[in-house]
Amino acid sequence: MYWAAYGSFSMVELFTDKLLHWFPLYYHVKFAFLVWLQLPCIDGAKMLYMNHLRPFLLEHQTRLDQIIGFLYGEMSRFVCLHQEEFQFVKTMLMKVWVSGTSSIRPGQGQASGVIEGRNGEANGQASGAIEGQNGEANSESGDD
C-alpha cells in the first residue's frame, strides 16, 4: 500500500512541483507527509490508500485498463519499428565497452609514484620523480 500511495504522490508531484516549490516550507511539509506515509504506528499510507486511492482506482478501472492496453500496444509497435536502431545502439555500446576494457593495462590501477614519459617508460628511480622534456628524471625533493 505504501508504494501505491508513494507512486501516486510522485505522479501528482511531477505536475505540481514547479508551482508548489515556491510556497514557504513546501519541502518541510513534503518531508512531513512522506514520514506520515511511512510510519507504521500512524499507518498513513494505508489510510490514504483505503480512503482515497482505492475508491478512485475501482471507479476508473476500465478506463485505466484501456489506457494501459493502448500504451502497451504503442510501445510494442515502436519497438518493432525501430528494431534496427536498437541493434545498432547495442552494437556500438558493446564496442565502446570492449575497447574500454581492453585499453586498461594490468597493474595500471597501482600507484607507483612515477609519472610515465612519452614512450610509456618510467625513468625516475625515486618515488615522486617526474620525467622532463629531455627524458631526464627530475626529483621533486625541493633541493634547489
N, CA, C and O atoms as CSV, one atom per row, in Angstrom:
chain,resi,resn,atom,element,x,y,z
A,1,MET,N,N,0.812,-1.193,0.000
A,1,MET,CA,C,0.000,0.000,0.000
A,1,MET,C,C,0.860,1.263,0.000
A,1,MET,O,O,0.498,2.282,-0.589
A,2,TYR,N,N,2.011,1.170,0.677
A,2,TYR,CA,C,2.880,2.347,0.726
A,2,TYR,C,C,3.321,2.743,-0.671
A,2,TYR,O,O,3.300,3.923,-1.023
A,3,TRP,N,N,3.723,1.755,-1.475
A,3,TRP,CA,C,4.257,2.085,-2.797
A,3,TRP,C,C,3.172,2.625,-3.719
A,3,TRP,O,O,3.454,3.457,-4.581
A,4,ALA,N,N,1.953,2.171,-3.552
A,4,ALA,CA,C,0.848,2.717,-4.344
A,4,ALA,C,C,0.613,4.173,-3.949
A,4,ALA,O,O,0.416,5.028,-4.812
A,5,ALA,N,N,0.633,4.453,-2.653
A,5,ALA,CA,C,0.436,5.832,-2.183
A,5,ALA,C,C,1.615,6.712,-2.596
A,5,ALA,O,O,1.419,7.836,-3.059
A,6,TYR,N,N,2.825,6.210,-2.432
A,6,TYR,CA,C,4.001,6.995,-2.797
A,6,TYR,C,C,4.065,7.232,-4.306
A,6,TYR,O,O,4.397,8.332,-4.746
A,7,GLY,N,N,3.753,6.219,-5.092
A,7,GLY,CA,C,3.745,6.368,-6.544
A,7,GLY,C,C,2.716,7.390,-6.999
A,7,GLY,O,O,2.979,8.190,-7.897
A,8,SER,N,N,1.554,7.362,-6.382
A,8,SER,CA,C,0.520,8.352,-6.715
A,8,SER,C,C,0.971,9.753,-6.328
A,8,SER,O,O,0.763,10.708,-7.075
A,9,PHE,N,N,1.587,9.870,-5.164
A,9,PHE,CA,C,2.109,11.164,-4.728
A,9,PHE,C,C,3.174,11.662,-5.697
A,9,PHE,O,O,3.205,12.847,-6.031
A,10,SER,N,N,4.047,10.766,-6.149
A,10,SER,CA,C,5.109,11.157,-7.077
A,10,SER,C,C,4.540,11.622,-8.412
A,10,SER,O,O,5.056,12.563,-9.014
A,11,MET,N,N,3.475,10.964,-8.878
A,11,MET,CA,C,2.845,11.377,-10.137
A,11,MET,C,C,2.200,12.750,-10.007
A,11,MET,O,O,2.309,13.573,-10.917
A,12,VAL,N,N,1.537,13.005,-8.899
A,12,VAL,CA,C,0.920,14.319,-8.677
A,12,VAL,C,C,2.002,15.375,-8.537
A,12,VAL,O,O,1.879,16.473,-9.079
A,13,GLU,N,N,3.054,15.048,-7.816
A,13,GLU,CA,C,4.138,15.995,-7.598
A,13,GLU,C,C,4.869,16.329,-8.895
A,13,GLU,O,O,5.369,17.443,-9.053
A,14,LEU,N,N,4.933,15.387,-9.814
A,14,LEU,CA,C,5.579,15.617,-11.096
A,14,LEU,C,C,4.977,16.824,-11.810
A,14,LEU,O,O,5.695,17.596,-12.445
A,15,PHE,N,N,3.667,16.983,-11.708
A,15,PHE,CA,C,2.992,18.072,-12.392
A,15,PHE,C,C,2.858,19.339,-11.546
A,15,PHE,O,O,2.756,20.437,-12.091
A,16,THR,N,N,2.857,19.195,-10.225
A,16,THR,CA,C,2.609,20.359,-9.373
A,16,THR,C,C,3.859,20.930,-8.732
A,16,THR,O,O,3.804,22.011,-8.146
A,17,ASP,N,N,4.984,20.237,-8.827
A,17,ASP,CA,C,6.201,20.675,-8.132
A,17,ASP,C,C,6.693,22.034,-8.608
A,17,ASP,O,O,7.194,22.816,-7.800
A,18,LYS,N,N,6.564,22.336,-9.893
A,18,LYS,CA,C,7.030,23.631,-10.421
A,18,LYS,C,C,6.291,24.798,-9.777
A,18,LYS,O,O,6.856,25.880,-9.616
A,19,LEU,N,N,5.048,24.584,-9.413
A,19,LEU,CA,C,4.257,25.636,-8.781
A,19,LEU,C,C,4.412,25.626,-7.260
A,19,LEU,O,O,4.551,26.677,-6.634
A,20,LEU,N,N,4.388,24.433,-6.679
A,20,LEU,CA,C,4.384,24.324,-5.223
A,20,LEU,C,C,5.715,24.652,-4.561
A,20,LEU,O,O,5.733,25.061,-3.400
A,21,HIS,N,N,6.827,24.486,-5.267
A,21,HIS,CA,C,8.119,24.716,-4.603
A,21,HIS,C,C,8.319,26.184,-4.252
A,21,HIS,O,O,9.241,26.509,-3.503
A,22,TRP,N,N,7.488,27.075,-4.768
A,22,TRP,CA,C,7.588,28.489,-4.418
A,22,TRP,C,C,6.953,28.805,-3.059
A,22,TRP,O,O,7.241,29.846,-2.468
A,23,PHE,N,N,6.105,27.924,-2.569
A,23,PHE,CA,C,5.449,28.169,-1.289
A,23,PHE,C,C,6.431,27.961,-0.142
A,23,PHE,O,O,7.241,27.035,-0.169
A,24,PRO,N,N,6.353,28.832,0.869
A,24,PRO,CA,C,7.256,28.670,2.019
A,24,PRO,C,C,6.994,27.331,2.722
A,24,PRO,O,O,5.851,26.888,2.843
A,25,LEU,N,N,8.043,26.723,3.164
A,25,LEU,CA,C,8.023,25.463,3.907
A,25,LEU,C,C,7.457,24.289,3.104
A,25,LEU,O,O,7.047,23.289,3.692
A,26,TYR,N,N,7.429,24.395,1.775
A,26,TYR,CA,C,6.899,23.302,0.956
A,26,TYR,C,C,7.686,22.017,1.192
A,26,TYR,O,O,7.095,20.952,1.369
A,27,TYR,N,N,9.000,22.109,1.196
A,27,TYR,CA,C,9.808,20.907,1.350
A,27,TYR,C,C,9.691,20.323,2.758
A,27,TYR,O,O,9.827,19.113,2.941
A,28,HIS,N,N,9.444,21.161,3.734
A,28,HIS,CA,C,9.230,20.665,5.092
A,28,HIS,C,C,7.900,19.906,5.179
A,28,HIS,O,O,7.822,18.845,5.798
A,29,VAL,N,N,6.868,20.456,4.557
A,29,VAL,CA,C,5.561,19.794,4.552
A,29,VAL,C,C,5.634,18.489,3.758
A,29,VAL,O,O,5.041,17.485,4.152
A,30,LYS,N,N,6.354,18.507,2.655
A,30,LYS,CA,C,6.529,17.302,1.840
A,30,LYS,C,C,7.242,16.217,2.652
A,30,LYS,O,O,6.841,15.053,2.631
A,31,PHE,N,N,8.288,16.604,3.358
A,31,PHE,CA,C,9.020,15.657,4.197
A,31,PHE,C,C,8.114,15.091,5.290
A,31,PHE,O,O,8.113,13.885,5.535
A,32,ALA,N,N,7.347,15.957,5.942
A,32,ALA,CA,C,6.429,15.503,6.995
A,32,ALA,C,C,5.379,14.543,6.422
A,32,ALA,O,O,5.025,13.558,7.069
A,33,PHE,N,N,4.883,14.824,5.217
A,33,PHE,CA,C,3.901,13.945,4.585
A,33,PHE,C,C,4.506,12.580,4.287
A,33,PHE,O,O,3.862,11.557,4.523
A,34,LEU,N,N,5.722,12.549,3.777
A,34,LEU,CA,C,6.371,11.277,3.466
A,34,LEU,C,C,6.662,10.476,4.733
A,34,LEU,O,O,6.555,9.250,4.729
A,35,VAL,N,N,7.026,11.156,5.806
A,35,VAL,CA,C,7.234,10.466,7.081
A,35,VAL,C,C,5.905,9.909,7.572
A,35,VAL,O,O,5.847,8.780,8.058
A,36,TRP,N,N,4.829,10.700,7.448
A,36,TRP,CA,C,3.489,10.248,7.841
A,36,TRP,C,C,3.086,9.006,7.047
A,36,TRP,O,O,2.471,8.093,7.597
A,37,LEU,N,N,3.426,8.968,5.769
A,37,LEU,CA,C,3.114,7.786,4.956
A,37,LEU,C,C,3.844,6.547,5.465
A,37,LEU,O,O,3.281,5.452,5.444
A,38,GLN,N,N,5.072,6.698,5.914
A,38,GLN,CA,C,5.920,5.555,6.243
A,38,GLN,C,C,5.752,5.030,7.661
A,38,GLN,O,O,5.947,3.837,7.895
A,39,LEU,N,N,5.400,5.875,8.600
A,39,LEU,CA,C,5.373,5.432,10.000
A,39,LEU,C,C,4.335,4.337,10.222
A,39,LEU,O,O,3.157,4.530,9.919
A,40,PRO,N,N,4.760,3.191,10.745
A,40,PRO,CA,C,3.812,2.092,10.953
A,40,PRO,C,C,2.805,2.373,12.078
A,40,PRO,O,O,1.689,1.854,12.039
A,41,CYS,N,N,3.171,3.167,13.058
A,41,CYS,CA,C,2.238,3.431,14.161
A,41,CYS,C,C,1.083,4.331,13.708
A,41,CYS,O,O,-0.004,4.269,14.283
A,42,ILE,N,N,1.301,5.150,12.705
A,42,ILE,CA,C,0.251,6.036,12.192
A,42,ILE,C,C,-0.499,5.366,11.044
A,42,ILE,O,O,-1.705,5.559,10.888
A,43,ASP,N,N,0.214,4.583,10.248
A,43,ASP,CA,C,-0.362,3.876,9.102
A,43,ASP,C,C,-0.992,4.834,8.087
A,43,ASP,O,O,-2.107,4.612,7.614
A,44,GLY,N,N,-0.265,5.889,7.767
A,44,GLY,CA,C,-0.762,6.912,6.855
A,44,GLY,C,C,-0.970,6.395,5.447
A,44,GLY,O,O,-1.942,6.770,4.792
A,45,ALA,N,N,-0.066,5.531,4.961
A,45,ALA,CA,C,-0.200,5.003,3.611
A,45,ALA,C,C,-1.474,4.165,3.491
A,45,ALA,O,O,-2.170,4.241,2.478
A,46,LYS,N,N,-1.783,3.371,4.509
A,46,LYS,CA,C,-2.996,2.552,4.484
A,46,LYS,C,C,-4.239,3.431,4.500
A,46,LYS,O,O,-5.195,3.167,3.770
A,47,MET,N,N,-4.233,4.466,5.321
A,47,MET,CA,C,-5.381,5.378,5.376
A,47,MET,C,C,-5.590,6.066,4.037
A,47,MET,O,O,-6.720,6.147,3.553
A,48,LEU,N,N,-4.520,6.560,3.435
A,48,LEU,CA,C,-4.614,7.248,2.148
A,48,LEU,C,C,-5.092,6.294,1.056
A,48,LEU,O,O,-5.931,6.651,0.229
A,49,TYR,N,N,-4.549,5.080,1.065
A,49,TYR,CA,C,-4.930,4.108,0.048
A,49,TYR,C,C,-6.394,3.692,0.199
A,49,TYR,O,O,-7.141,3.710,-0.779
A,50,MET,N,N,-6.807,3.323,1.391
A,50,MET,CA,C,-8.167,2.822,1.608
A,50,MET,C,C,-9.231,3.912,1.443
A,50,MET,O,O,-10.323,3.630,0.949
A,51,ASN,N,N,-8.935,5.140,1.845
A,51,ASN,CA,C,-9.948,6.195,1.809
A,51,ASN,C,C,-10.012,6.950,0.486
A,51,ASN,O,O,-11.069,7.466,0.125
A,52,HIS,N,N,-8.899,7.023,-0.244
A,52,HIS,CA,C,-8.890,7.859,-1.441
A,52,HIS,C,C,-8.451,7.116,-2.697
A,52,HIS,O,O,-9.148,7.147,-3.711
A,53,LEU,N,N,-7.310,6.452,-2.637
A,53,LEU,CA,C,-6.732,5.861,-3.833
A,53,LEU,C,C,-7.511,4.645,-4.328
A,53,LEU,O,O,-7.796,4.543,-5.521
A,54,ARG,N,N,-7.855,3.733,-3.442
A,54,ARG,CA,C,-8.574,2.523,-3.843
A,54,ARG,C,C,-9.944,2.837,-4.444
A,54,ARG,O,O,-10.269,2.296,-5.500
A,55,PRO,N,N,-10.768,3.696,-3.812
A,55,PRO,CA,C,-12.049,4.028,-4.448
A,55,PRO,C,C,-11.879,4.675,-5.829
A,55,PRO,O,O,-12.662,4.402,-6.740
A,56,PHE,N,N,-10.866,5.526,-5.987
A,56,PHE,CA,C,-10.610,6.149,-7.284
A,56,PHE,C,C,-10.240,5.112,-8.330
A,56,PHE,O,O,-10.752,5.142,-9.449
A,57,LEU,N,N,-9.342,4.185,-7.963
A,57,LEU,CA,C,-8.901,3.158,-8.901
A,57,LEU,C,C,-10.038,2.210,-9.271
A,57,LEU,O,O,-10.146,1.809,-10.429
A,58,LEU,N,N,-10.887,1.846,-8.314
A,58,LEU,CA,C,-12.016,0.969,-8.610
A,58,LEU,C,C,-13.028,1.655,-9.519
A,58,LEU,O,O,-13.597,1.022,-10.409
A,59,GLU,N,N,-13.250,2.936,-9.298
A,59,GLU,CA,C,-14.211,3.681,-10.109
A,59,GLU,C,C,-13.738,3.829,-11.554
A,59,GLU,O,O,-14.550,3.776,-12.477
A,60,HIS,N,N,-12.446,4.011,-11.755
A,60,HIS,CA,C,-11.897,4.264,-13.085
A,60,HIS,C,C,-11.112,3.073,-13.640
A,60,HIS,O,O,-10.279,3.250,-14.529
A,61,GLN,N,N,-11.359,1.878,-13.137
A,61,GLN,CA,C,-10.571,0.707,-13.513
A,61,GLN,C,C,-10.652,0.402,-15.001
A,61,GLN,O,O,-9.620,0.134,-15.617
A,62,THR,N,N,-11.823,0.430,-15.594
A,62,THR,CA,C,-11.944,0.073,-17.012
A,62,THR,C,C,-11.208,1.079,-17.889
A,62,THR,O,O,-10.523,0.698,-18.838
A,63,ARG,N,N,-11.350,2.360,-17.571
A,63,ARG,CA,C,-10.661,3.387,-18.367
A,63,ARG,C,C,-9.147,3.271,-18.217
A,63,ARG,O,O,-8.423,3.415,-19.202
A,64,LEU,N,N,-8.656,3.016,-17.012
A,64,LEU,CA,C,-7.220,2.852,-16.788
A,64,LEU,C,C,-6.692,1.619,-17.513
A,64,LEU,O,O,-5.586,1.647,-18.053
A,65,ASP,N,N,-7.472,0.537,-17.532
A,65,ASP,CA,C,-7.061,-0.662,-18.270
A,65,ASP,C,C,-6.978,-0.380,-19.770
A,65,ASP,O,O,-6.076,-0.884,-20.440
A,66,GLN,N,N,-7.899,0.412,-20.300
A,66,GLN,CA,C,-7.848,0.787,-21.711
A,66,GLN,C,C,-6.600,1.608,-22.018
A,66,GLN,O,O,-5.934,1.382,-23.028
A,67,ILE,N,N,-6.287,2.553,-21.153
A,67,ILE,CA,C,-5.107,3.403,-21.358
A,67,ILE,C,C,-3.834,2.563,-21.316
A,67,ILE,O,O,-2.943,2.737,-22.147
A,68,ILE,N,N,-3.753,1.659,-20.354
A,68,ILE,CA,C,-2.558,0.822,-20.240
A,68,ILE,C,C,-2.437,-0.104,-21.445
A,68,ILE,O,O,-1.336,-0.313,-21.955
A,69,GLY,N,N,-3.549,-0.657,-21.902
A,69,GLY,CA,C,-3.532,-1.506,-23.101
A,69,GLY,C,C,-3.089,-0.736,-24.332
A,69,GLY,O,O,-2.324,-1.251,-25.147
A,70,PHE,N,N,-3.567,0.500,-24.474
A,70,PHE,CA,C,-3.164,1.338,-25.596
A,70,PHE,C,C,-1.669,1.643,-25.546
A,70,PHE,O,O,-0.977,1.540,-26.558
A,71,LEU,N,N,-1.171,2.021,-24.362
A,71,LEU,CA,C,0.254,2.324,-24.214
A,71,LEU,C,C,1.119,1.092,-24.488
A,71,LEU,O,O,2.181,1.202,-25.102
A,72,TYR,N,N,0.671,-0.069,-24.036
A,72,TYR,CA,C,1.418,-1.301,-24.295
A,72,TYR,C,C,1.499,-1.576,-25.793
A,72,TYR,O,O,2.560,-1.935,-26.304
A,73,GLY,N,N,0.390,-1.411,-26.490
A,73,GLY,CA,C,0.368,-1.619,-27.936
A,73,GLY,C,C,1.263,-0.644,-28.669
A,73,GLY,O,O,1.973,-1.031,-29.597
A,74,GLU,N,N,1.239,0.624,-28.264
A,74,GLU,CA,C,2.084,1.630,-28.907
A,74,GLU,C,C,3.559,1.362,-28.660
A,74,GLU,O,O,4.377,1.522,-29.565
A,75,MET,N,N,3.906,0.957,-27.446
A,75,MET,CA,C,5.310,0.652,-27.145
A,75,MET,C,C,5.779,-0.574,-27.926
A,75,MET,O,O,6.909,-0.599,-28.415
A,76,SER,N,N,4.926,-1.586,-28.048
A,76,SER,CA,C,5.287,-2.773,-28.830
A,76,SER,C,C,5.506,-2.400,-30.296
A,76,SER,O,O,6.451,-2.870,-30.930
A,77,ARG,N,N,4.634,-1.561,-30.822
A,77,ARG,CA,C,4.758,-1.129,-32.213
A,77,ARG,C,C,6.044,-0.313,-32.406
A,77,ARG,O,O,6.750,-0.482,-33.400
A,78,PHE,N,N,6.337,0.564,-31.455
A,78,PHE,CA,C,7.547,1.385,-31.525
A,78,PHE,C,C,8.795,0.515,-31.533
A,78,PHE,O,O,9.707,0.741,-32.328
A,79,VAL,N,N,8.837,-0.478,-30.650
A,79,VAL,CA,C,9.997,-1.369,-30.571
A,79,VAL,C,C,10.155,-2.160,-31.863
A,79,VAL,O,O,11.273,-2.330,-32.349
A,80,CYS,N,N,9.052,-2.647,-32.426
A,80,CYS,CA,C,9.128,-3.405,-33.681
A,80,CYS,C,C,9.607,-2.533,-34.830
A,80,CYS,O,O,10.387,-2.990,-35.665
A,81,LEU,N,N,9.154,-1.284,-34.886
A,81,LEU,CA,C,9.541,-0.390,-35.975
A,81,LEU,C,C,11.002,0.036,-35.894
A,81,LEU,O,O,11.621,0.315,-36.921
A,82,HIS,N,N,11.549,0.089,-34.708
A,82,HIS,CA,C,12.905,0.596,-34.521
A,82,HIS,C,C,13.881,-0.484,-34.060
A,82,HIS,O,O,14.854,-0.195,-33.365
A,83,GLN,N,N,13.617,-1.711,-34.446
A,83,GLN,CA,C,14.473,-2.826,-34.033
A,83,GLN,C,C,15.906,-2.654,-34.535
A,83,GLN,O,O,16.849,-2.949,-33.801
A,84,GLU,N,N,16.089,-2.184,-35.769
A,84,GLU,CA,C,17.434,-1.994,-36.321
A,84,GLU,C,C,18.212,-0.945,-35.533
A,84,GLU,O,O,19.399,-1.126,-35.263
A,85,GLU,N,N,17.551,0.148,-35.165
A,85,GLU,CA,C,18.232,1.189,-34.394
A,85,GLU,C,C,18.658,0.675,-33.028
A,85,GLU,O,O,19.753,0.984,-32.559
A,86,PHE,N,N,17.791,-0.113,-32.386
A,86,PHE,CA,C,18.149,-0.682,-31.080
A,86,PHE,C,C,19.348,-1.618,-31.214
A,86,PHE,O,O,20.232,-1.615,-30.357
A,87,GLN,N,N,19.386,-2.412,-32.273
A,87,GLN,CA,C,20.512,-3.322,-32.505
A,87,GLN,C,C,21.797,-2.529,-32.751
A,87,GLN,O,O,22.860,-2.904,-32.257
A,88,PHE,N,N,21.703,-1.425,-33.518
A,88,PHE,CA,C,22.866,-0.582,-33.782
A,88,PHE,C,C,23.414,0.014,-32.492
A,88,PHE,O,O,24.623,-0.006,-32.261
A,89,VAL,N,N,22.536,0.541,-31.658
A,89,VAL,CA,C,22.971,1.133,-30.384
A,89,VAL,C,C,23.605,0.061,-29.504
A,89,VAL,O,O,24.629,0.307,-28.866
A,90,LYS,N,N,23.009,-1.116,-29.465
A,90,LYS,CA,C,23.568,-2.213,-28.666
A,90,LYS,C,C,24.967,-2.569,-29.158
A,90,LYS,O,O,25.877,-2.761,-28.352
A,91,THR,N,N,25.146,-2.657,-30.477
A,91,THR,CA,C,26.453,-2.982,-31.053
A,91,THR,C,C,27.480,-1.913,-30.718
A,91,THR,O,O,28.610,-2.231,-30.346
A,92,MET,N,N,27.096,-0.643,-30.848
A,92,MET,CA,C,28.023,0.452,-30.551
A,92,MET,C,C,28.416,0.458,-29.074
A,92,MET,O,O,29.587,0.649,-28.748
A,93,LEU,N,N,27.459,0.254,-28.191
A,93,LEU,CA,C,27.773,0.213,-26.766
A,93,LEU,C,C,28.706,-0.942,-26.426
A,93,LEU,O,O,29.605,-0.792,-25.598
A,94,MET,N,N,28.501,-2.078,-27.050
A,94,MET,CA,C,29.384,-3.216,-26.810
A,94,MET,C,C,30.797,-2.925,-27.310
A,94,MET,O,O,31.769,-3.295,-26.651
A,95,LYS,N,N,30.927,-2.263,-28.472
A,95,LYS,CA,C,32.248,-1.904,-28.982
A,95,LYS,C,C,32.956,-0.939,-28.050
A,95,LYS,O,O,34.149,-1.083,-27.785
A,96,VAL,N,N,32.221,0.047,-27.552
A,96,VAL,CA,C,32.814,1.015,-26.623
A,96,VAL,C,C,33.239,0.309,-25.345
A,96,VAL,O,O,34.326,0.567,-24.828
A,97,TRP,N,N,32.403,-0.570,-24.836
A,97,TRP,CA,C,32.729,-1.276,-23.607
A,97,TRP,C,C,33.952,-2.170,-23.787
A,97,TRP,O,O,34.835,-2.196,-22.929
A,98,VAL,N,N,34.009,-2.907,-24.907
A,98,VAL,CA,C,35.143,-3.798,-25.162
A,98,VAL,C,C,36.422,-2.991,-25.347
A,98,VAL,O,O,37.468,-3.374,-24.823
A,99,SER,N,N,36.358,-1.877,-26.084
A,99,SER,CA,C,37.561,-1.074,-26.271
A,99,SER,C,C,38.008,-0.435,-24.958
A,99,SER,O,O,39.204,-0.255,-24.732
A,100,GLY,N,N,37.067,-0.096,-24.105
A,100,GLY,CA,C,37.427,0.472,-22.806
A,100,GLY,C,C,38.075,-0.539,-21.894
A,100,GLY,O,O,39.020,-0.210,-21.176
A,101,THR,N,N,37.587,-1.762,-21.908
A,101,THR,CA,C,38.179,-2.785,-21.041
A,101,THR,C,C,39.496,-3.300,-21.587
A,101,THR,O,O,40.362,-3.704,-20.812
A,102,SER,N,N,39.672,-3.298,-22.919
A,102,SER,CA,C,40.929,-3.796,-23.474
A,102,SER,C,C,42.051,-2.766,-23.372
A,102,SER,O,O,43.223,-3.133,-23.457
A,103,SER,N,N,41.723,-1.490,-23.194
A,103,SER,CA,C,42.762,-0.469,-23.100
A,103,SER,C,C,43.349,-0.360,-21.702
A,103,SER,O,O,44.350,0.330,-21.513
A,104,ILE,N,N,42.763,-1.011,-20.736
A,104,ILE,CA,C,43.292,-0.994,-19.367
A,104,ILE,C,C,44.388,-2.037,-19.270
A,104,ILE,O,O,44.170,-3.221,-19.527
A,105,ARG,N,N,45.595,-1.565,-18.886
A,105,ARG,CA,C,46.729,-2.481,-18.754
A,105,ARG,C,C,46.731,-3.105,-17.375
A,105,ARG,O,O,46.272,-2.485,-16.416
A,106,PRO,N,N,47.235,-4.314,-17.259
A,106,PRO,CA,C,47.331,-4.952,-15.933
A,106,PRO,C,C,48.257,-4.142,-15.035
A,106,PRO,O,O,49.325,-3.713,-15.470
A,107,GLY,N,N,47.861,-3.935,-13.808
A,107,GLY,CA,C,48.672,-3.197,-12.848
A,107,GLY,C,C,48.579,-1.702,-12.989
A,107,GLY,O,O,49.274,-0.979,-12.276
A,108,GLN,N,N,47.742,-1.207,-13.888
A,108,GLN,CA,C,47.641,0.233,-14.104
A,108,GLN,C,C,47.013,0.934,-12.912
A,108,GLN,O,O,47.303,2.102,-12.653
A,109,GLY,N,N,46.158,0.231,-12.186
A,109,GLY,CA,C,45.474,0.850,-11.058
A,109,GLY,C,C,46.375,1.079,-9.863
A,109,GLY,O,O,45.969,1.758,-8.919
A,110,GLN,N,N,47.618,0.524,-9.867
A,110,GLN,CA,C,48.514,0.673,-8.735
A,110,GLN,C,C,49.337,1.952,-8.890
A,110,GLN,O,O,49.838,2.247,-9.975
A,111,ALA,N,N,49.469,2.697,-7.814
A,111,ALA,CA,C,50.257,3.930,-7.838
A,111,ALA,C,C,51.729,3.591,-7.660
A,111,ALA,O,O,52.108,2.914,-6.704
A,112,SER,N,N,52.564,4.071,-8.597
A,112,SER,CA,C,53.993,3.775,-8.494
A,112,SER,C,C,54.783,4.978,-8.025
A,112,SER,O,O,55.944,4.833,-7.642
A,113,GLY,N,N,54.187,6.168,-8.042
A,113,GLY,CA,C,54.905,7.360,-7.633
A,113,GLY,C,C,55.723,7.960,-8.757
A,113,GLY,O,O,56.400,8.966,-8.548
A,114,VAL,N,N,55.682,7.371,-9.950
A,114,VAL,CA,C,56.448,7.839,-11.093
A,114,VAL,C,C,55.478,8.180,-12.209
A,114,VAL,O,O,54.542,7.426,-12.476
A,115,ILE,N,N,55.697,9.308,-12.858
A,115,ILE,CA,C,54.874,9.682,-13.998
A,115,ILE,C,C,55.591,9.240,-15.249
A,115,ILE,O,O,56.773,9.531,-15.430
A,116,GLU,N,N,54.878,8.531,-16.122
A,116,GLU,CA,C,55.496,7.971,-17.310
A,116,GLU,C,C,55.715,9.040,-18.368
A,116,GLU,O,O,54.969,10.016,-18.453
A,117,GLY,N,N,56.738,8.840,-19.163
A,117,GLY,CA,C,57.062,9.757,-20.253
A,117,GLY,C,C,56.261,9.453,-21.503
A,117,GLY,O,O,55.250,8.752,-21.459
A,118,ARG,N,N,56.737,9.999,-22.631
A,118,ARG,CA,C,56.029,9.841,-23.897
A,118,ARG,C,C,55.991,8.397,-24.372
A,118,ARG,O,O,55.003,7.969,-24.970
A,119,ASN,N,N,57.037,7.652,-24.120
A,119,ASN,CA,C,57.123,6.270,-24.604
A,119,ASN,C,C,56.538,5.274,-23.605
A,119,ASN,O,O,56.596,4.066,-23.832
A,120,GLY,N,N,55.986,5.759,-22.527
A,120,GLY,CA,C,55.415,4.873,-21.529
A,120,GLY,C,C,56.441,4.296,-20.583
A,120,GLY,O,O,56.133,3.376,-19.825
A,121,GLU,N,N,57.702,4.836,-20.613
A,121,GLU,CA,C,58.747,4.333,-19.738
A,121,GLU,C,C,58.803,5.183,-18.482
A,121,GLU,O,O,58.667,6.404,-18.543
A,122,ALA,N,N,59.002,4.542,-17.360
A,122,ALA,CA,C,59.154,5.262,-16.102
A,122,ALA,C,C,60.640,5.444,-15.853
A,122,ALA,O,O,61.336,4.464,-15.589
A,123,ASN,N,N,61.151,6.677,-15.928
A,123,ASN,CA,C,62.585,6.938,-15.790
A,123,ASN,C,C,63.005,7.269,-14.369
A,123,ASN,O,O,64.192,7.177,-14.057
A,124,GLY,N,N,62.108,7.639,-13.516
A,124,GLY,CA,C,62.513,8.062,-12.181
A,124,GLY,C,C,62.839,6.892,-11.292
A,124,GLY,O,O,62.116,5.895,-11.262
A,125,GLN,N,N,63.966,7.020,-10.544
A,125,GLN,CA,C,64.319,5.938,-9.648
A,125,GLN,C,C,63.615,6.104,-8.306
A,125,GLN,O,O,63.180,5.122,-7.706
A,126,ALA,N,N,63.502,7.327,-7.841
A,126,ALA,CA,C,62.879,7.559,-6.547
A,126,ALA,C,C,61.401,7.839,-6.752
A,126,ALA,O,O,60.989,8.317,-7.809
A,127,SER,N,N,60.608,7.538,-5.736
A,127,SER,CA,C,59.185,7.833,-5.866
A,127,SER,C,C,59.008,9.345,-5.878
A,127,SER,O,O,59.693,10.065,-5.150
A,128,GLY,N,N,58.108,9.810,-6.690
A,128,GLY,CA,C,57.878,11.245,-6.808
A,128,GLY,C,C,58.685,11.869,-7.918
A,128,GLY,O,O,58.646,13.090,-8.071
A,129,ALA,N,N,59.430,11.086,-8.717
A,129,ALA,CA,C,60.217,11.639,-9.814
A,129,ALA,C,C,59.309,11.893,-11.006
A,129,ALA,O,O,58.388,11.122,-11.275
A,130,ILE,N,N,59.576,12.974,-11.714
A,130,ILE,CA,C,58.801,13.342,-12.893
A,130,ILE,C,C,59.756,13.430,-14.068
A,130,ILE,O,O,60.825,14.030,-13.959
A,131,GLU,N,N,59.382,12.840,-15.181
A,131,GLU,CA,C,60.244,12.865,-16.355
A,131,GLU,C,C,60.090,14.203,-17.059
A,131,GLU,O,O,58.973,14.646,-17.327
A,132,GLY,N,N,61.192,14.835,-17.352
A,132,GLY,CA,C,61.186,16.129,-18.024
A,132,GLY,C,C,61.089,15.990,-19.525
A,132,GLY,O,O,60.877,14.894,-20.045
A,133,GLN,N,N,61.245,17.122,-20.234
A,133,GLN,CA,C,61.142,17.133,-21.685
A,133,GLN,C,C,62.273,16.361,-22.334
A,133,GLN,O,O,62.062,15.738,-23.375
A,134,ASN,N,N,63.453,16.378,-21.765
A,134,ASN,CA,C,64.617,15.722,-22.359
A,134,ASN,C,C,64.714,14.255,-21.975
A,134,ASN,O,O,65.683,13.584,-22.330
A,135,GLY,N,N,63.727,13.756,-21.257
A,135,GLY,CA,C,63.763,12.359,-20.848
A,135,GLY,C,C,64.522,12.155,-19.565
A,135,GLY,O,O,64.739,11.010,-19.167
A,136,GLU,N,N,64.944,13.235,-18.884
A,136,GLU,CA,C,65.686,13.118,-17.638
A,136,GLU,C,C,64.711,13.088,-16.485
A,136,GLU,O,O,63.649,13.706,-16.544
A,137,ALA,N,N,65.062,12.385,-15.457
A,137,ALA,CA,C,64.220,12.331,-14.269
A,137,ALA,C,C,64.562,13.501,-13.385
A,137,ALA,O,O,65.713,13.649,-12.973
A,138,ASN,N,N,63.601,14.328,-13.087
A,138,ASN,CA,C,63.775,15.463,-12.184
A,138,ASN,C,C,63.145,15.114,-10.859
A,138,ASN,O,O,61.983,14.711,-10.800
A,139,SER,N,N,63.900,15.265,-9.805
A,139,SER,CA,C,63.383,14.947,-8.479
A,139,SER,C,C,62.609,16.154,-7.951
A,139,SER,O,O,62.983,17.302,-8.191
A,140,GLU,N,N,61.541,15.877,-7.240
A,140,GLU,CA,C,60.735,16.951,-6.665
A,140,GLU,C,C,61.010,17.088,-5.170
A,140,GLU,O,O,60.103,17.420,-4.407
A,141,SER,N,N,62.221,16.843,-4.750
A,141,SER,CA,C,62.509,16.883,-3.334
A,141,SER,C,C,62.662,18.288,-2.799
A,141,SER,O,O,62.666,18.482,-1.584
A,142,GLY,N,N,62.789,19.278,-3.675
A,142,GLY,CA,C,62.924,20.662,-3.228
A,142,GLY,C,C,64.328,21.036,-2.848
A,142,GLY,O,O,64.495,21.926,-2.014
A,143,ASP,N,N,65.390,20.397,-3.422
A,143,ASP,CA,C,66.780,20.668,-3.088
A,143,ASP,C,C,67.287,21.933,-3.782
A,143,ASP,O,O,68.410,22.354,-3.502
A,144,ASP,N,N,66.527,22.550,-4.658
A,144,ASP,CA,C,67.009,23.710,-5.427
A,144,ASP,C,C,67.292,24.889,-4.576
A,144,ASP,O,O,67.701,25.933,-5.085
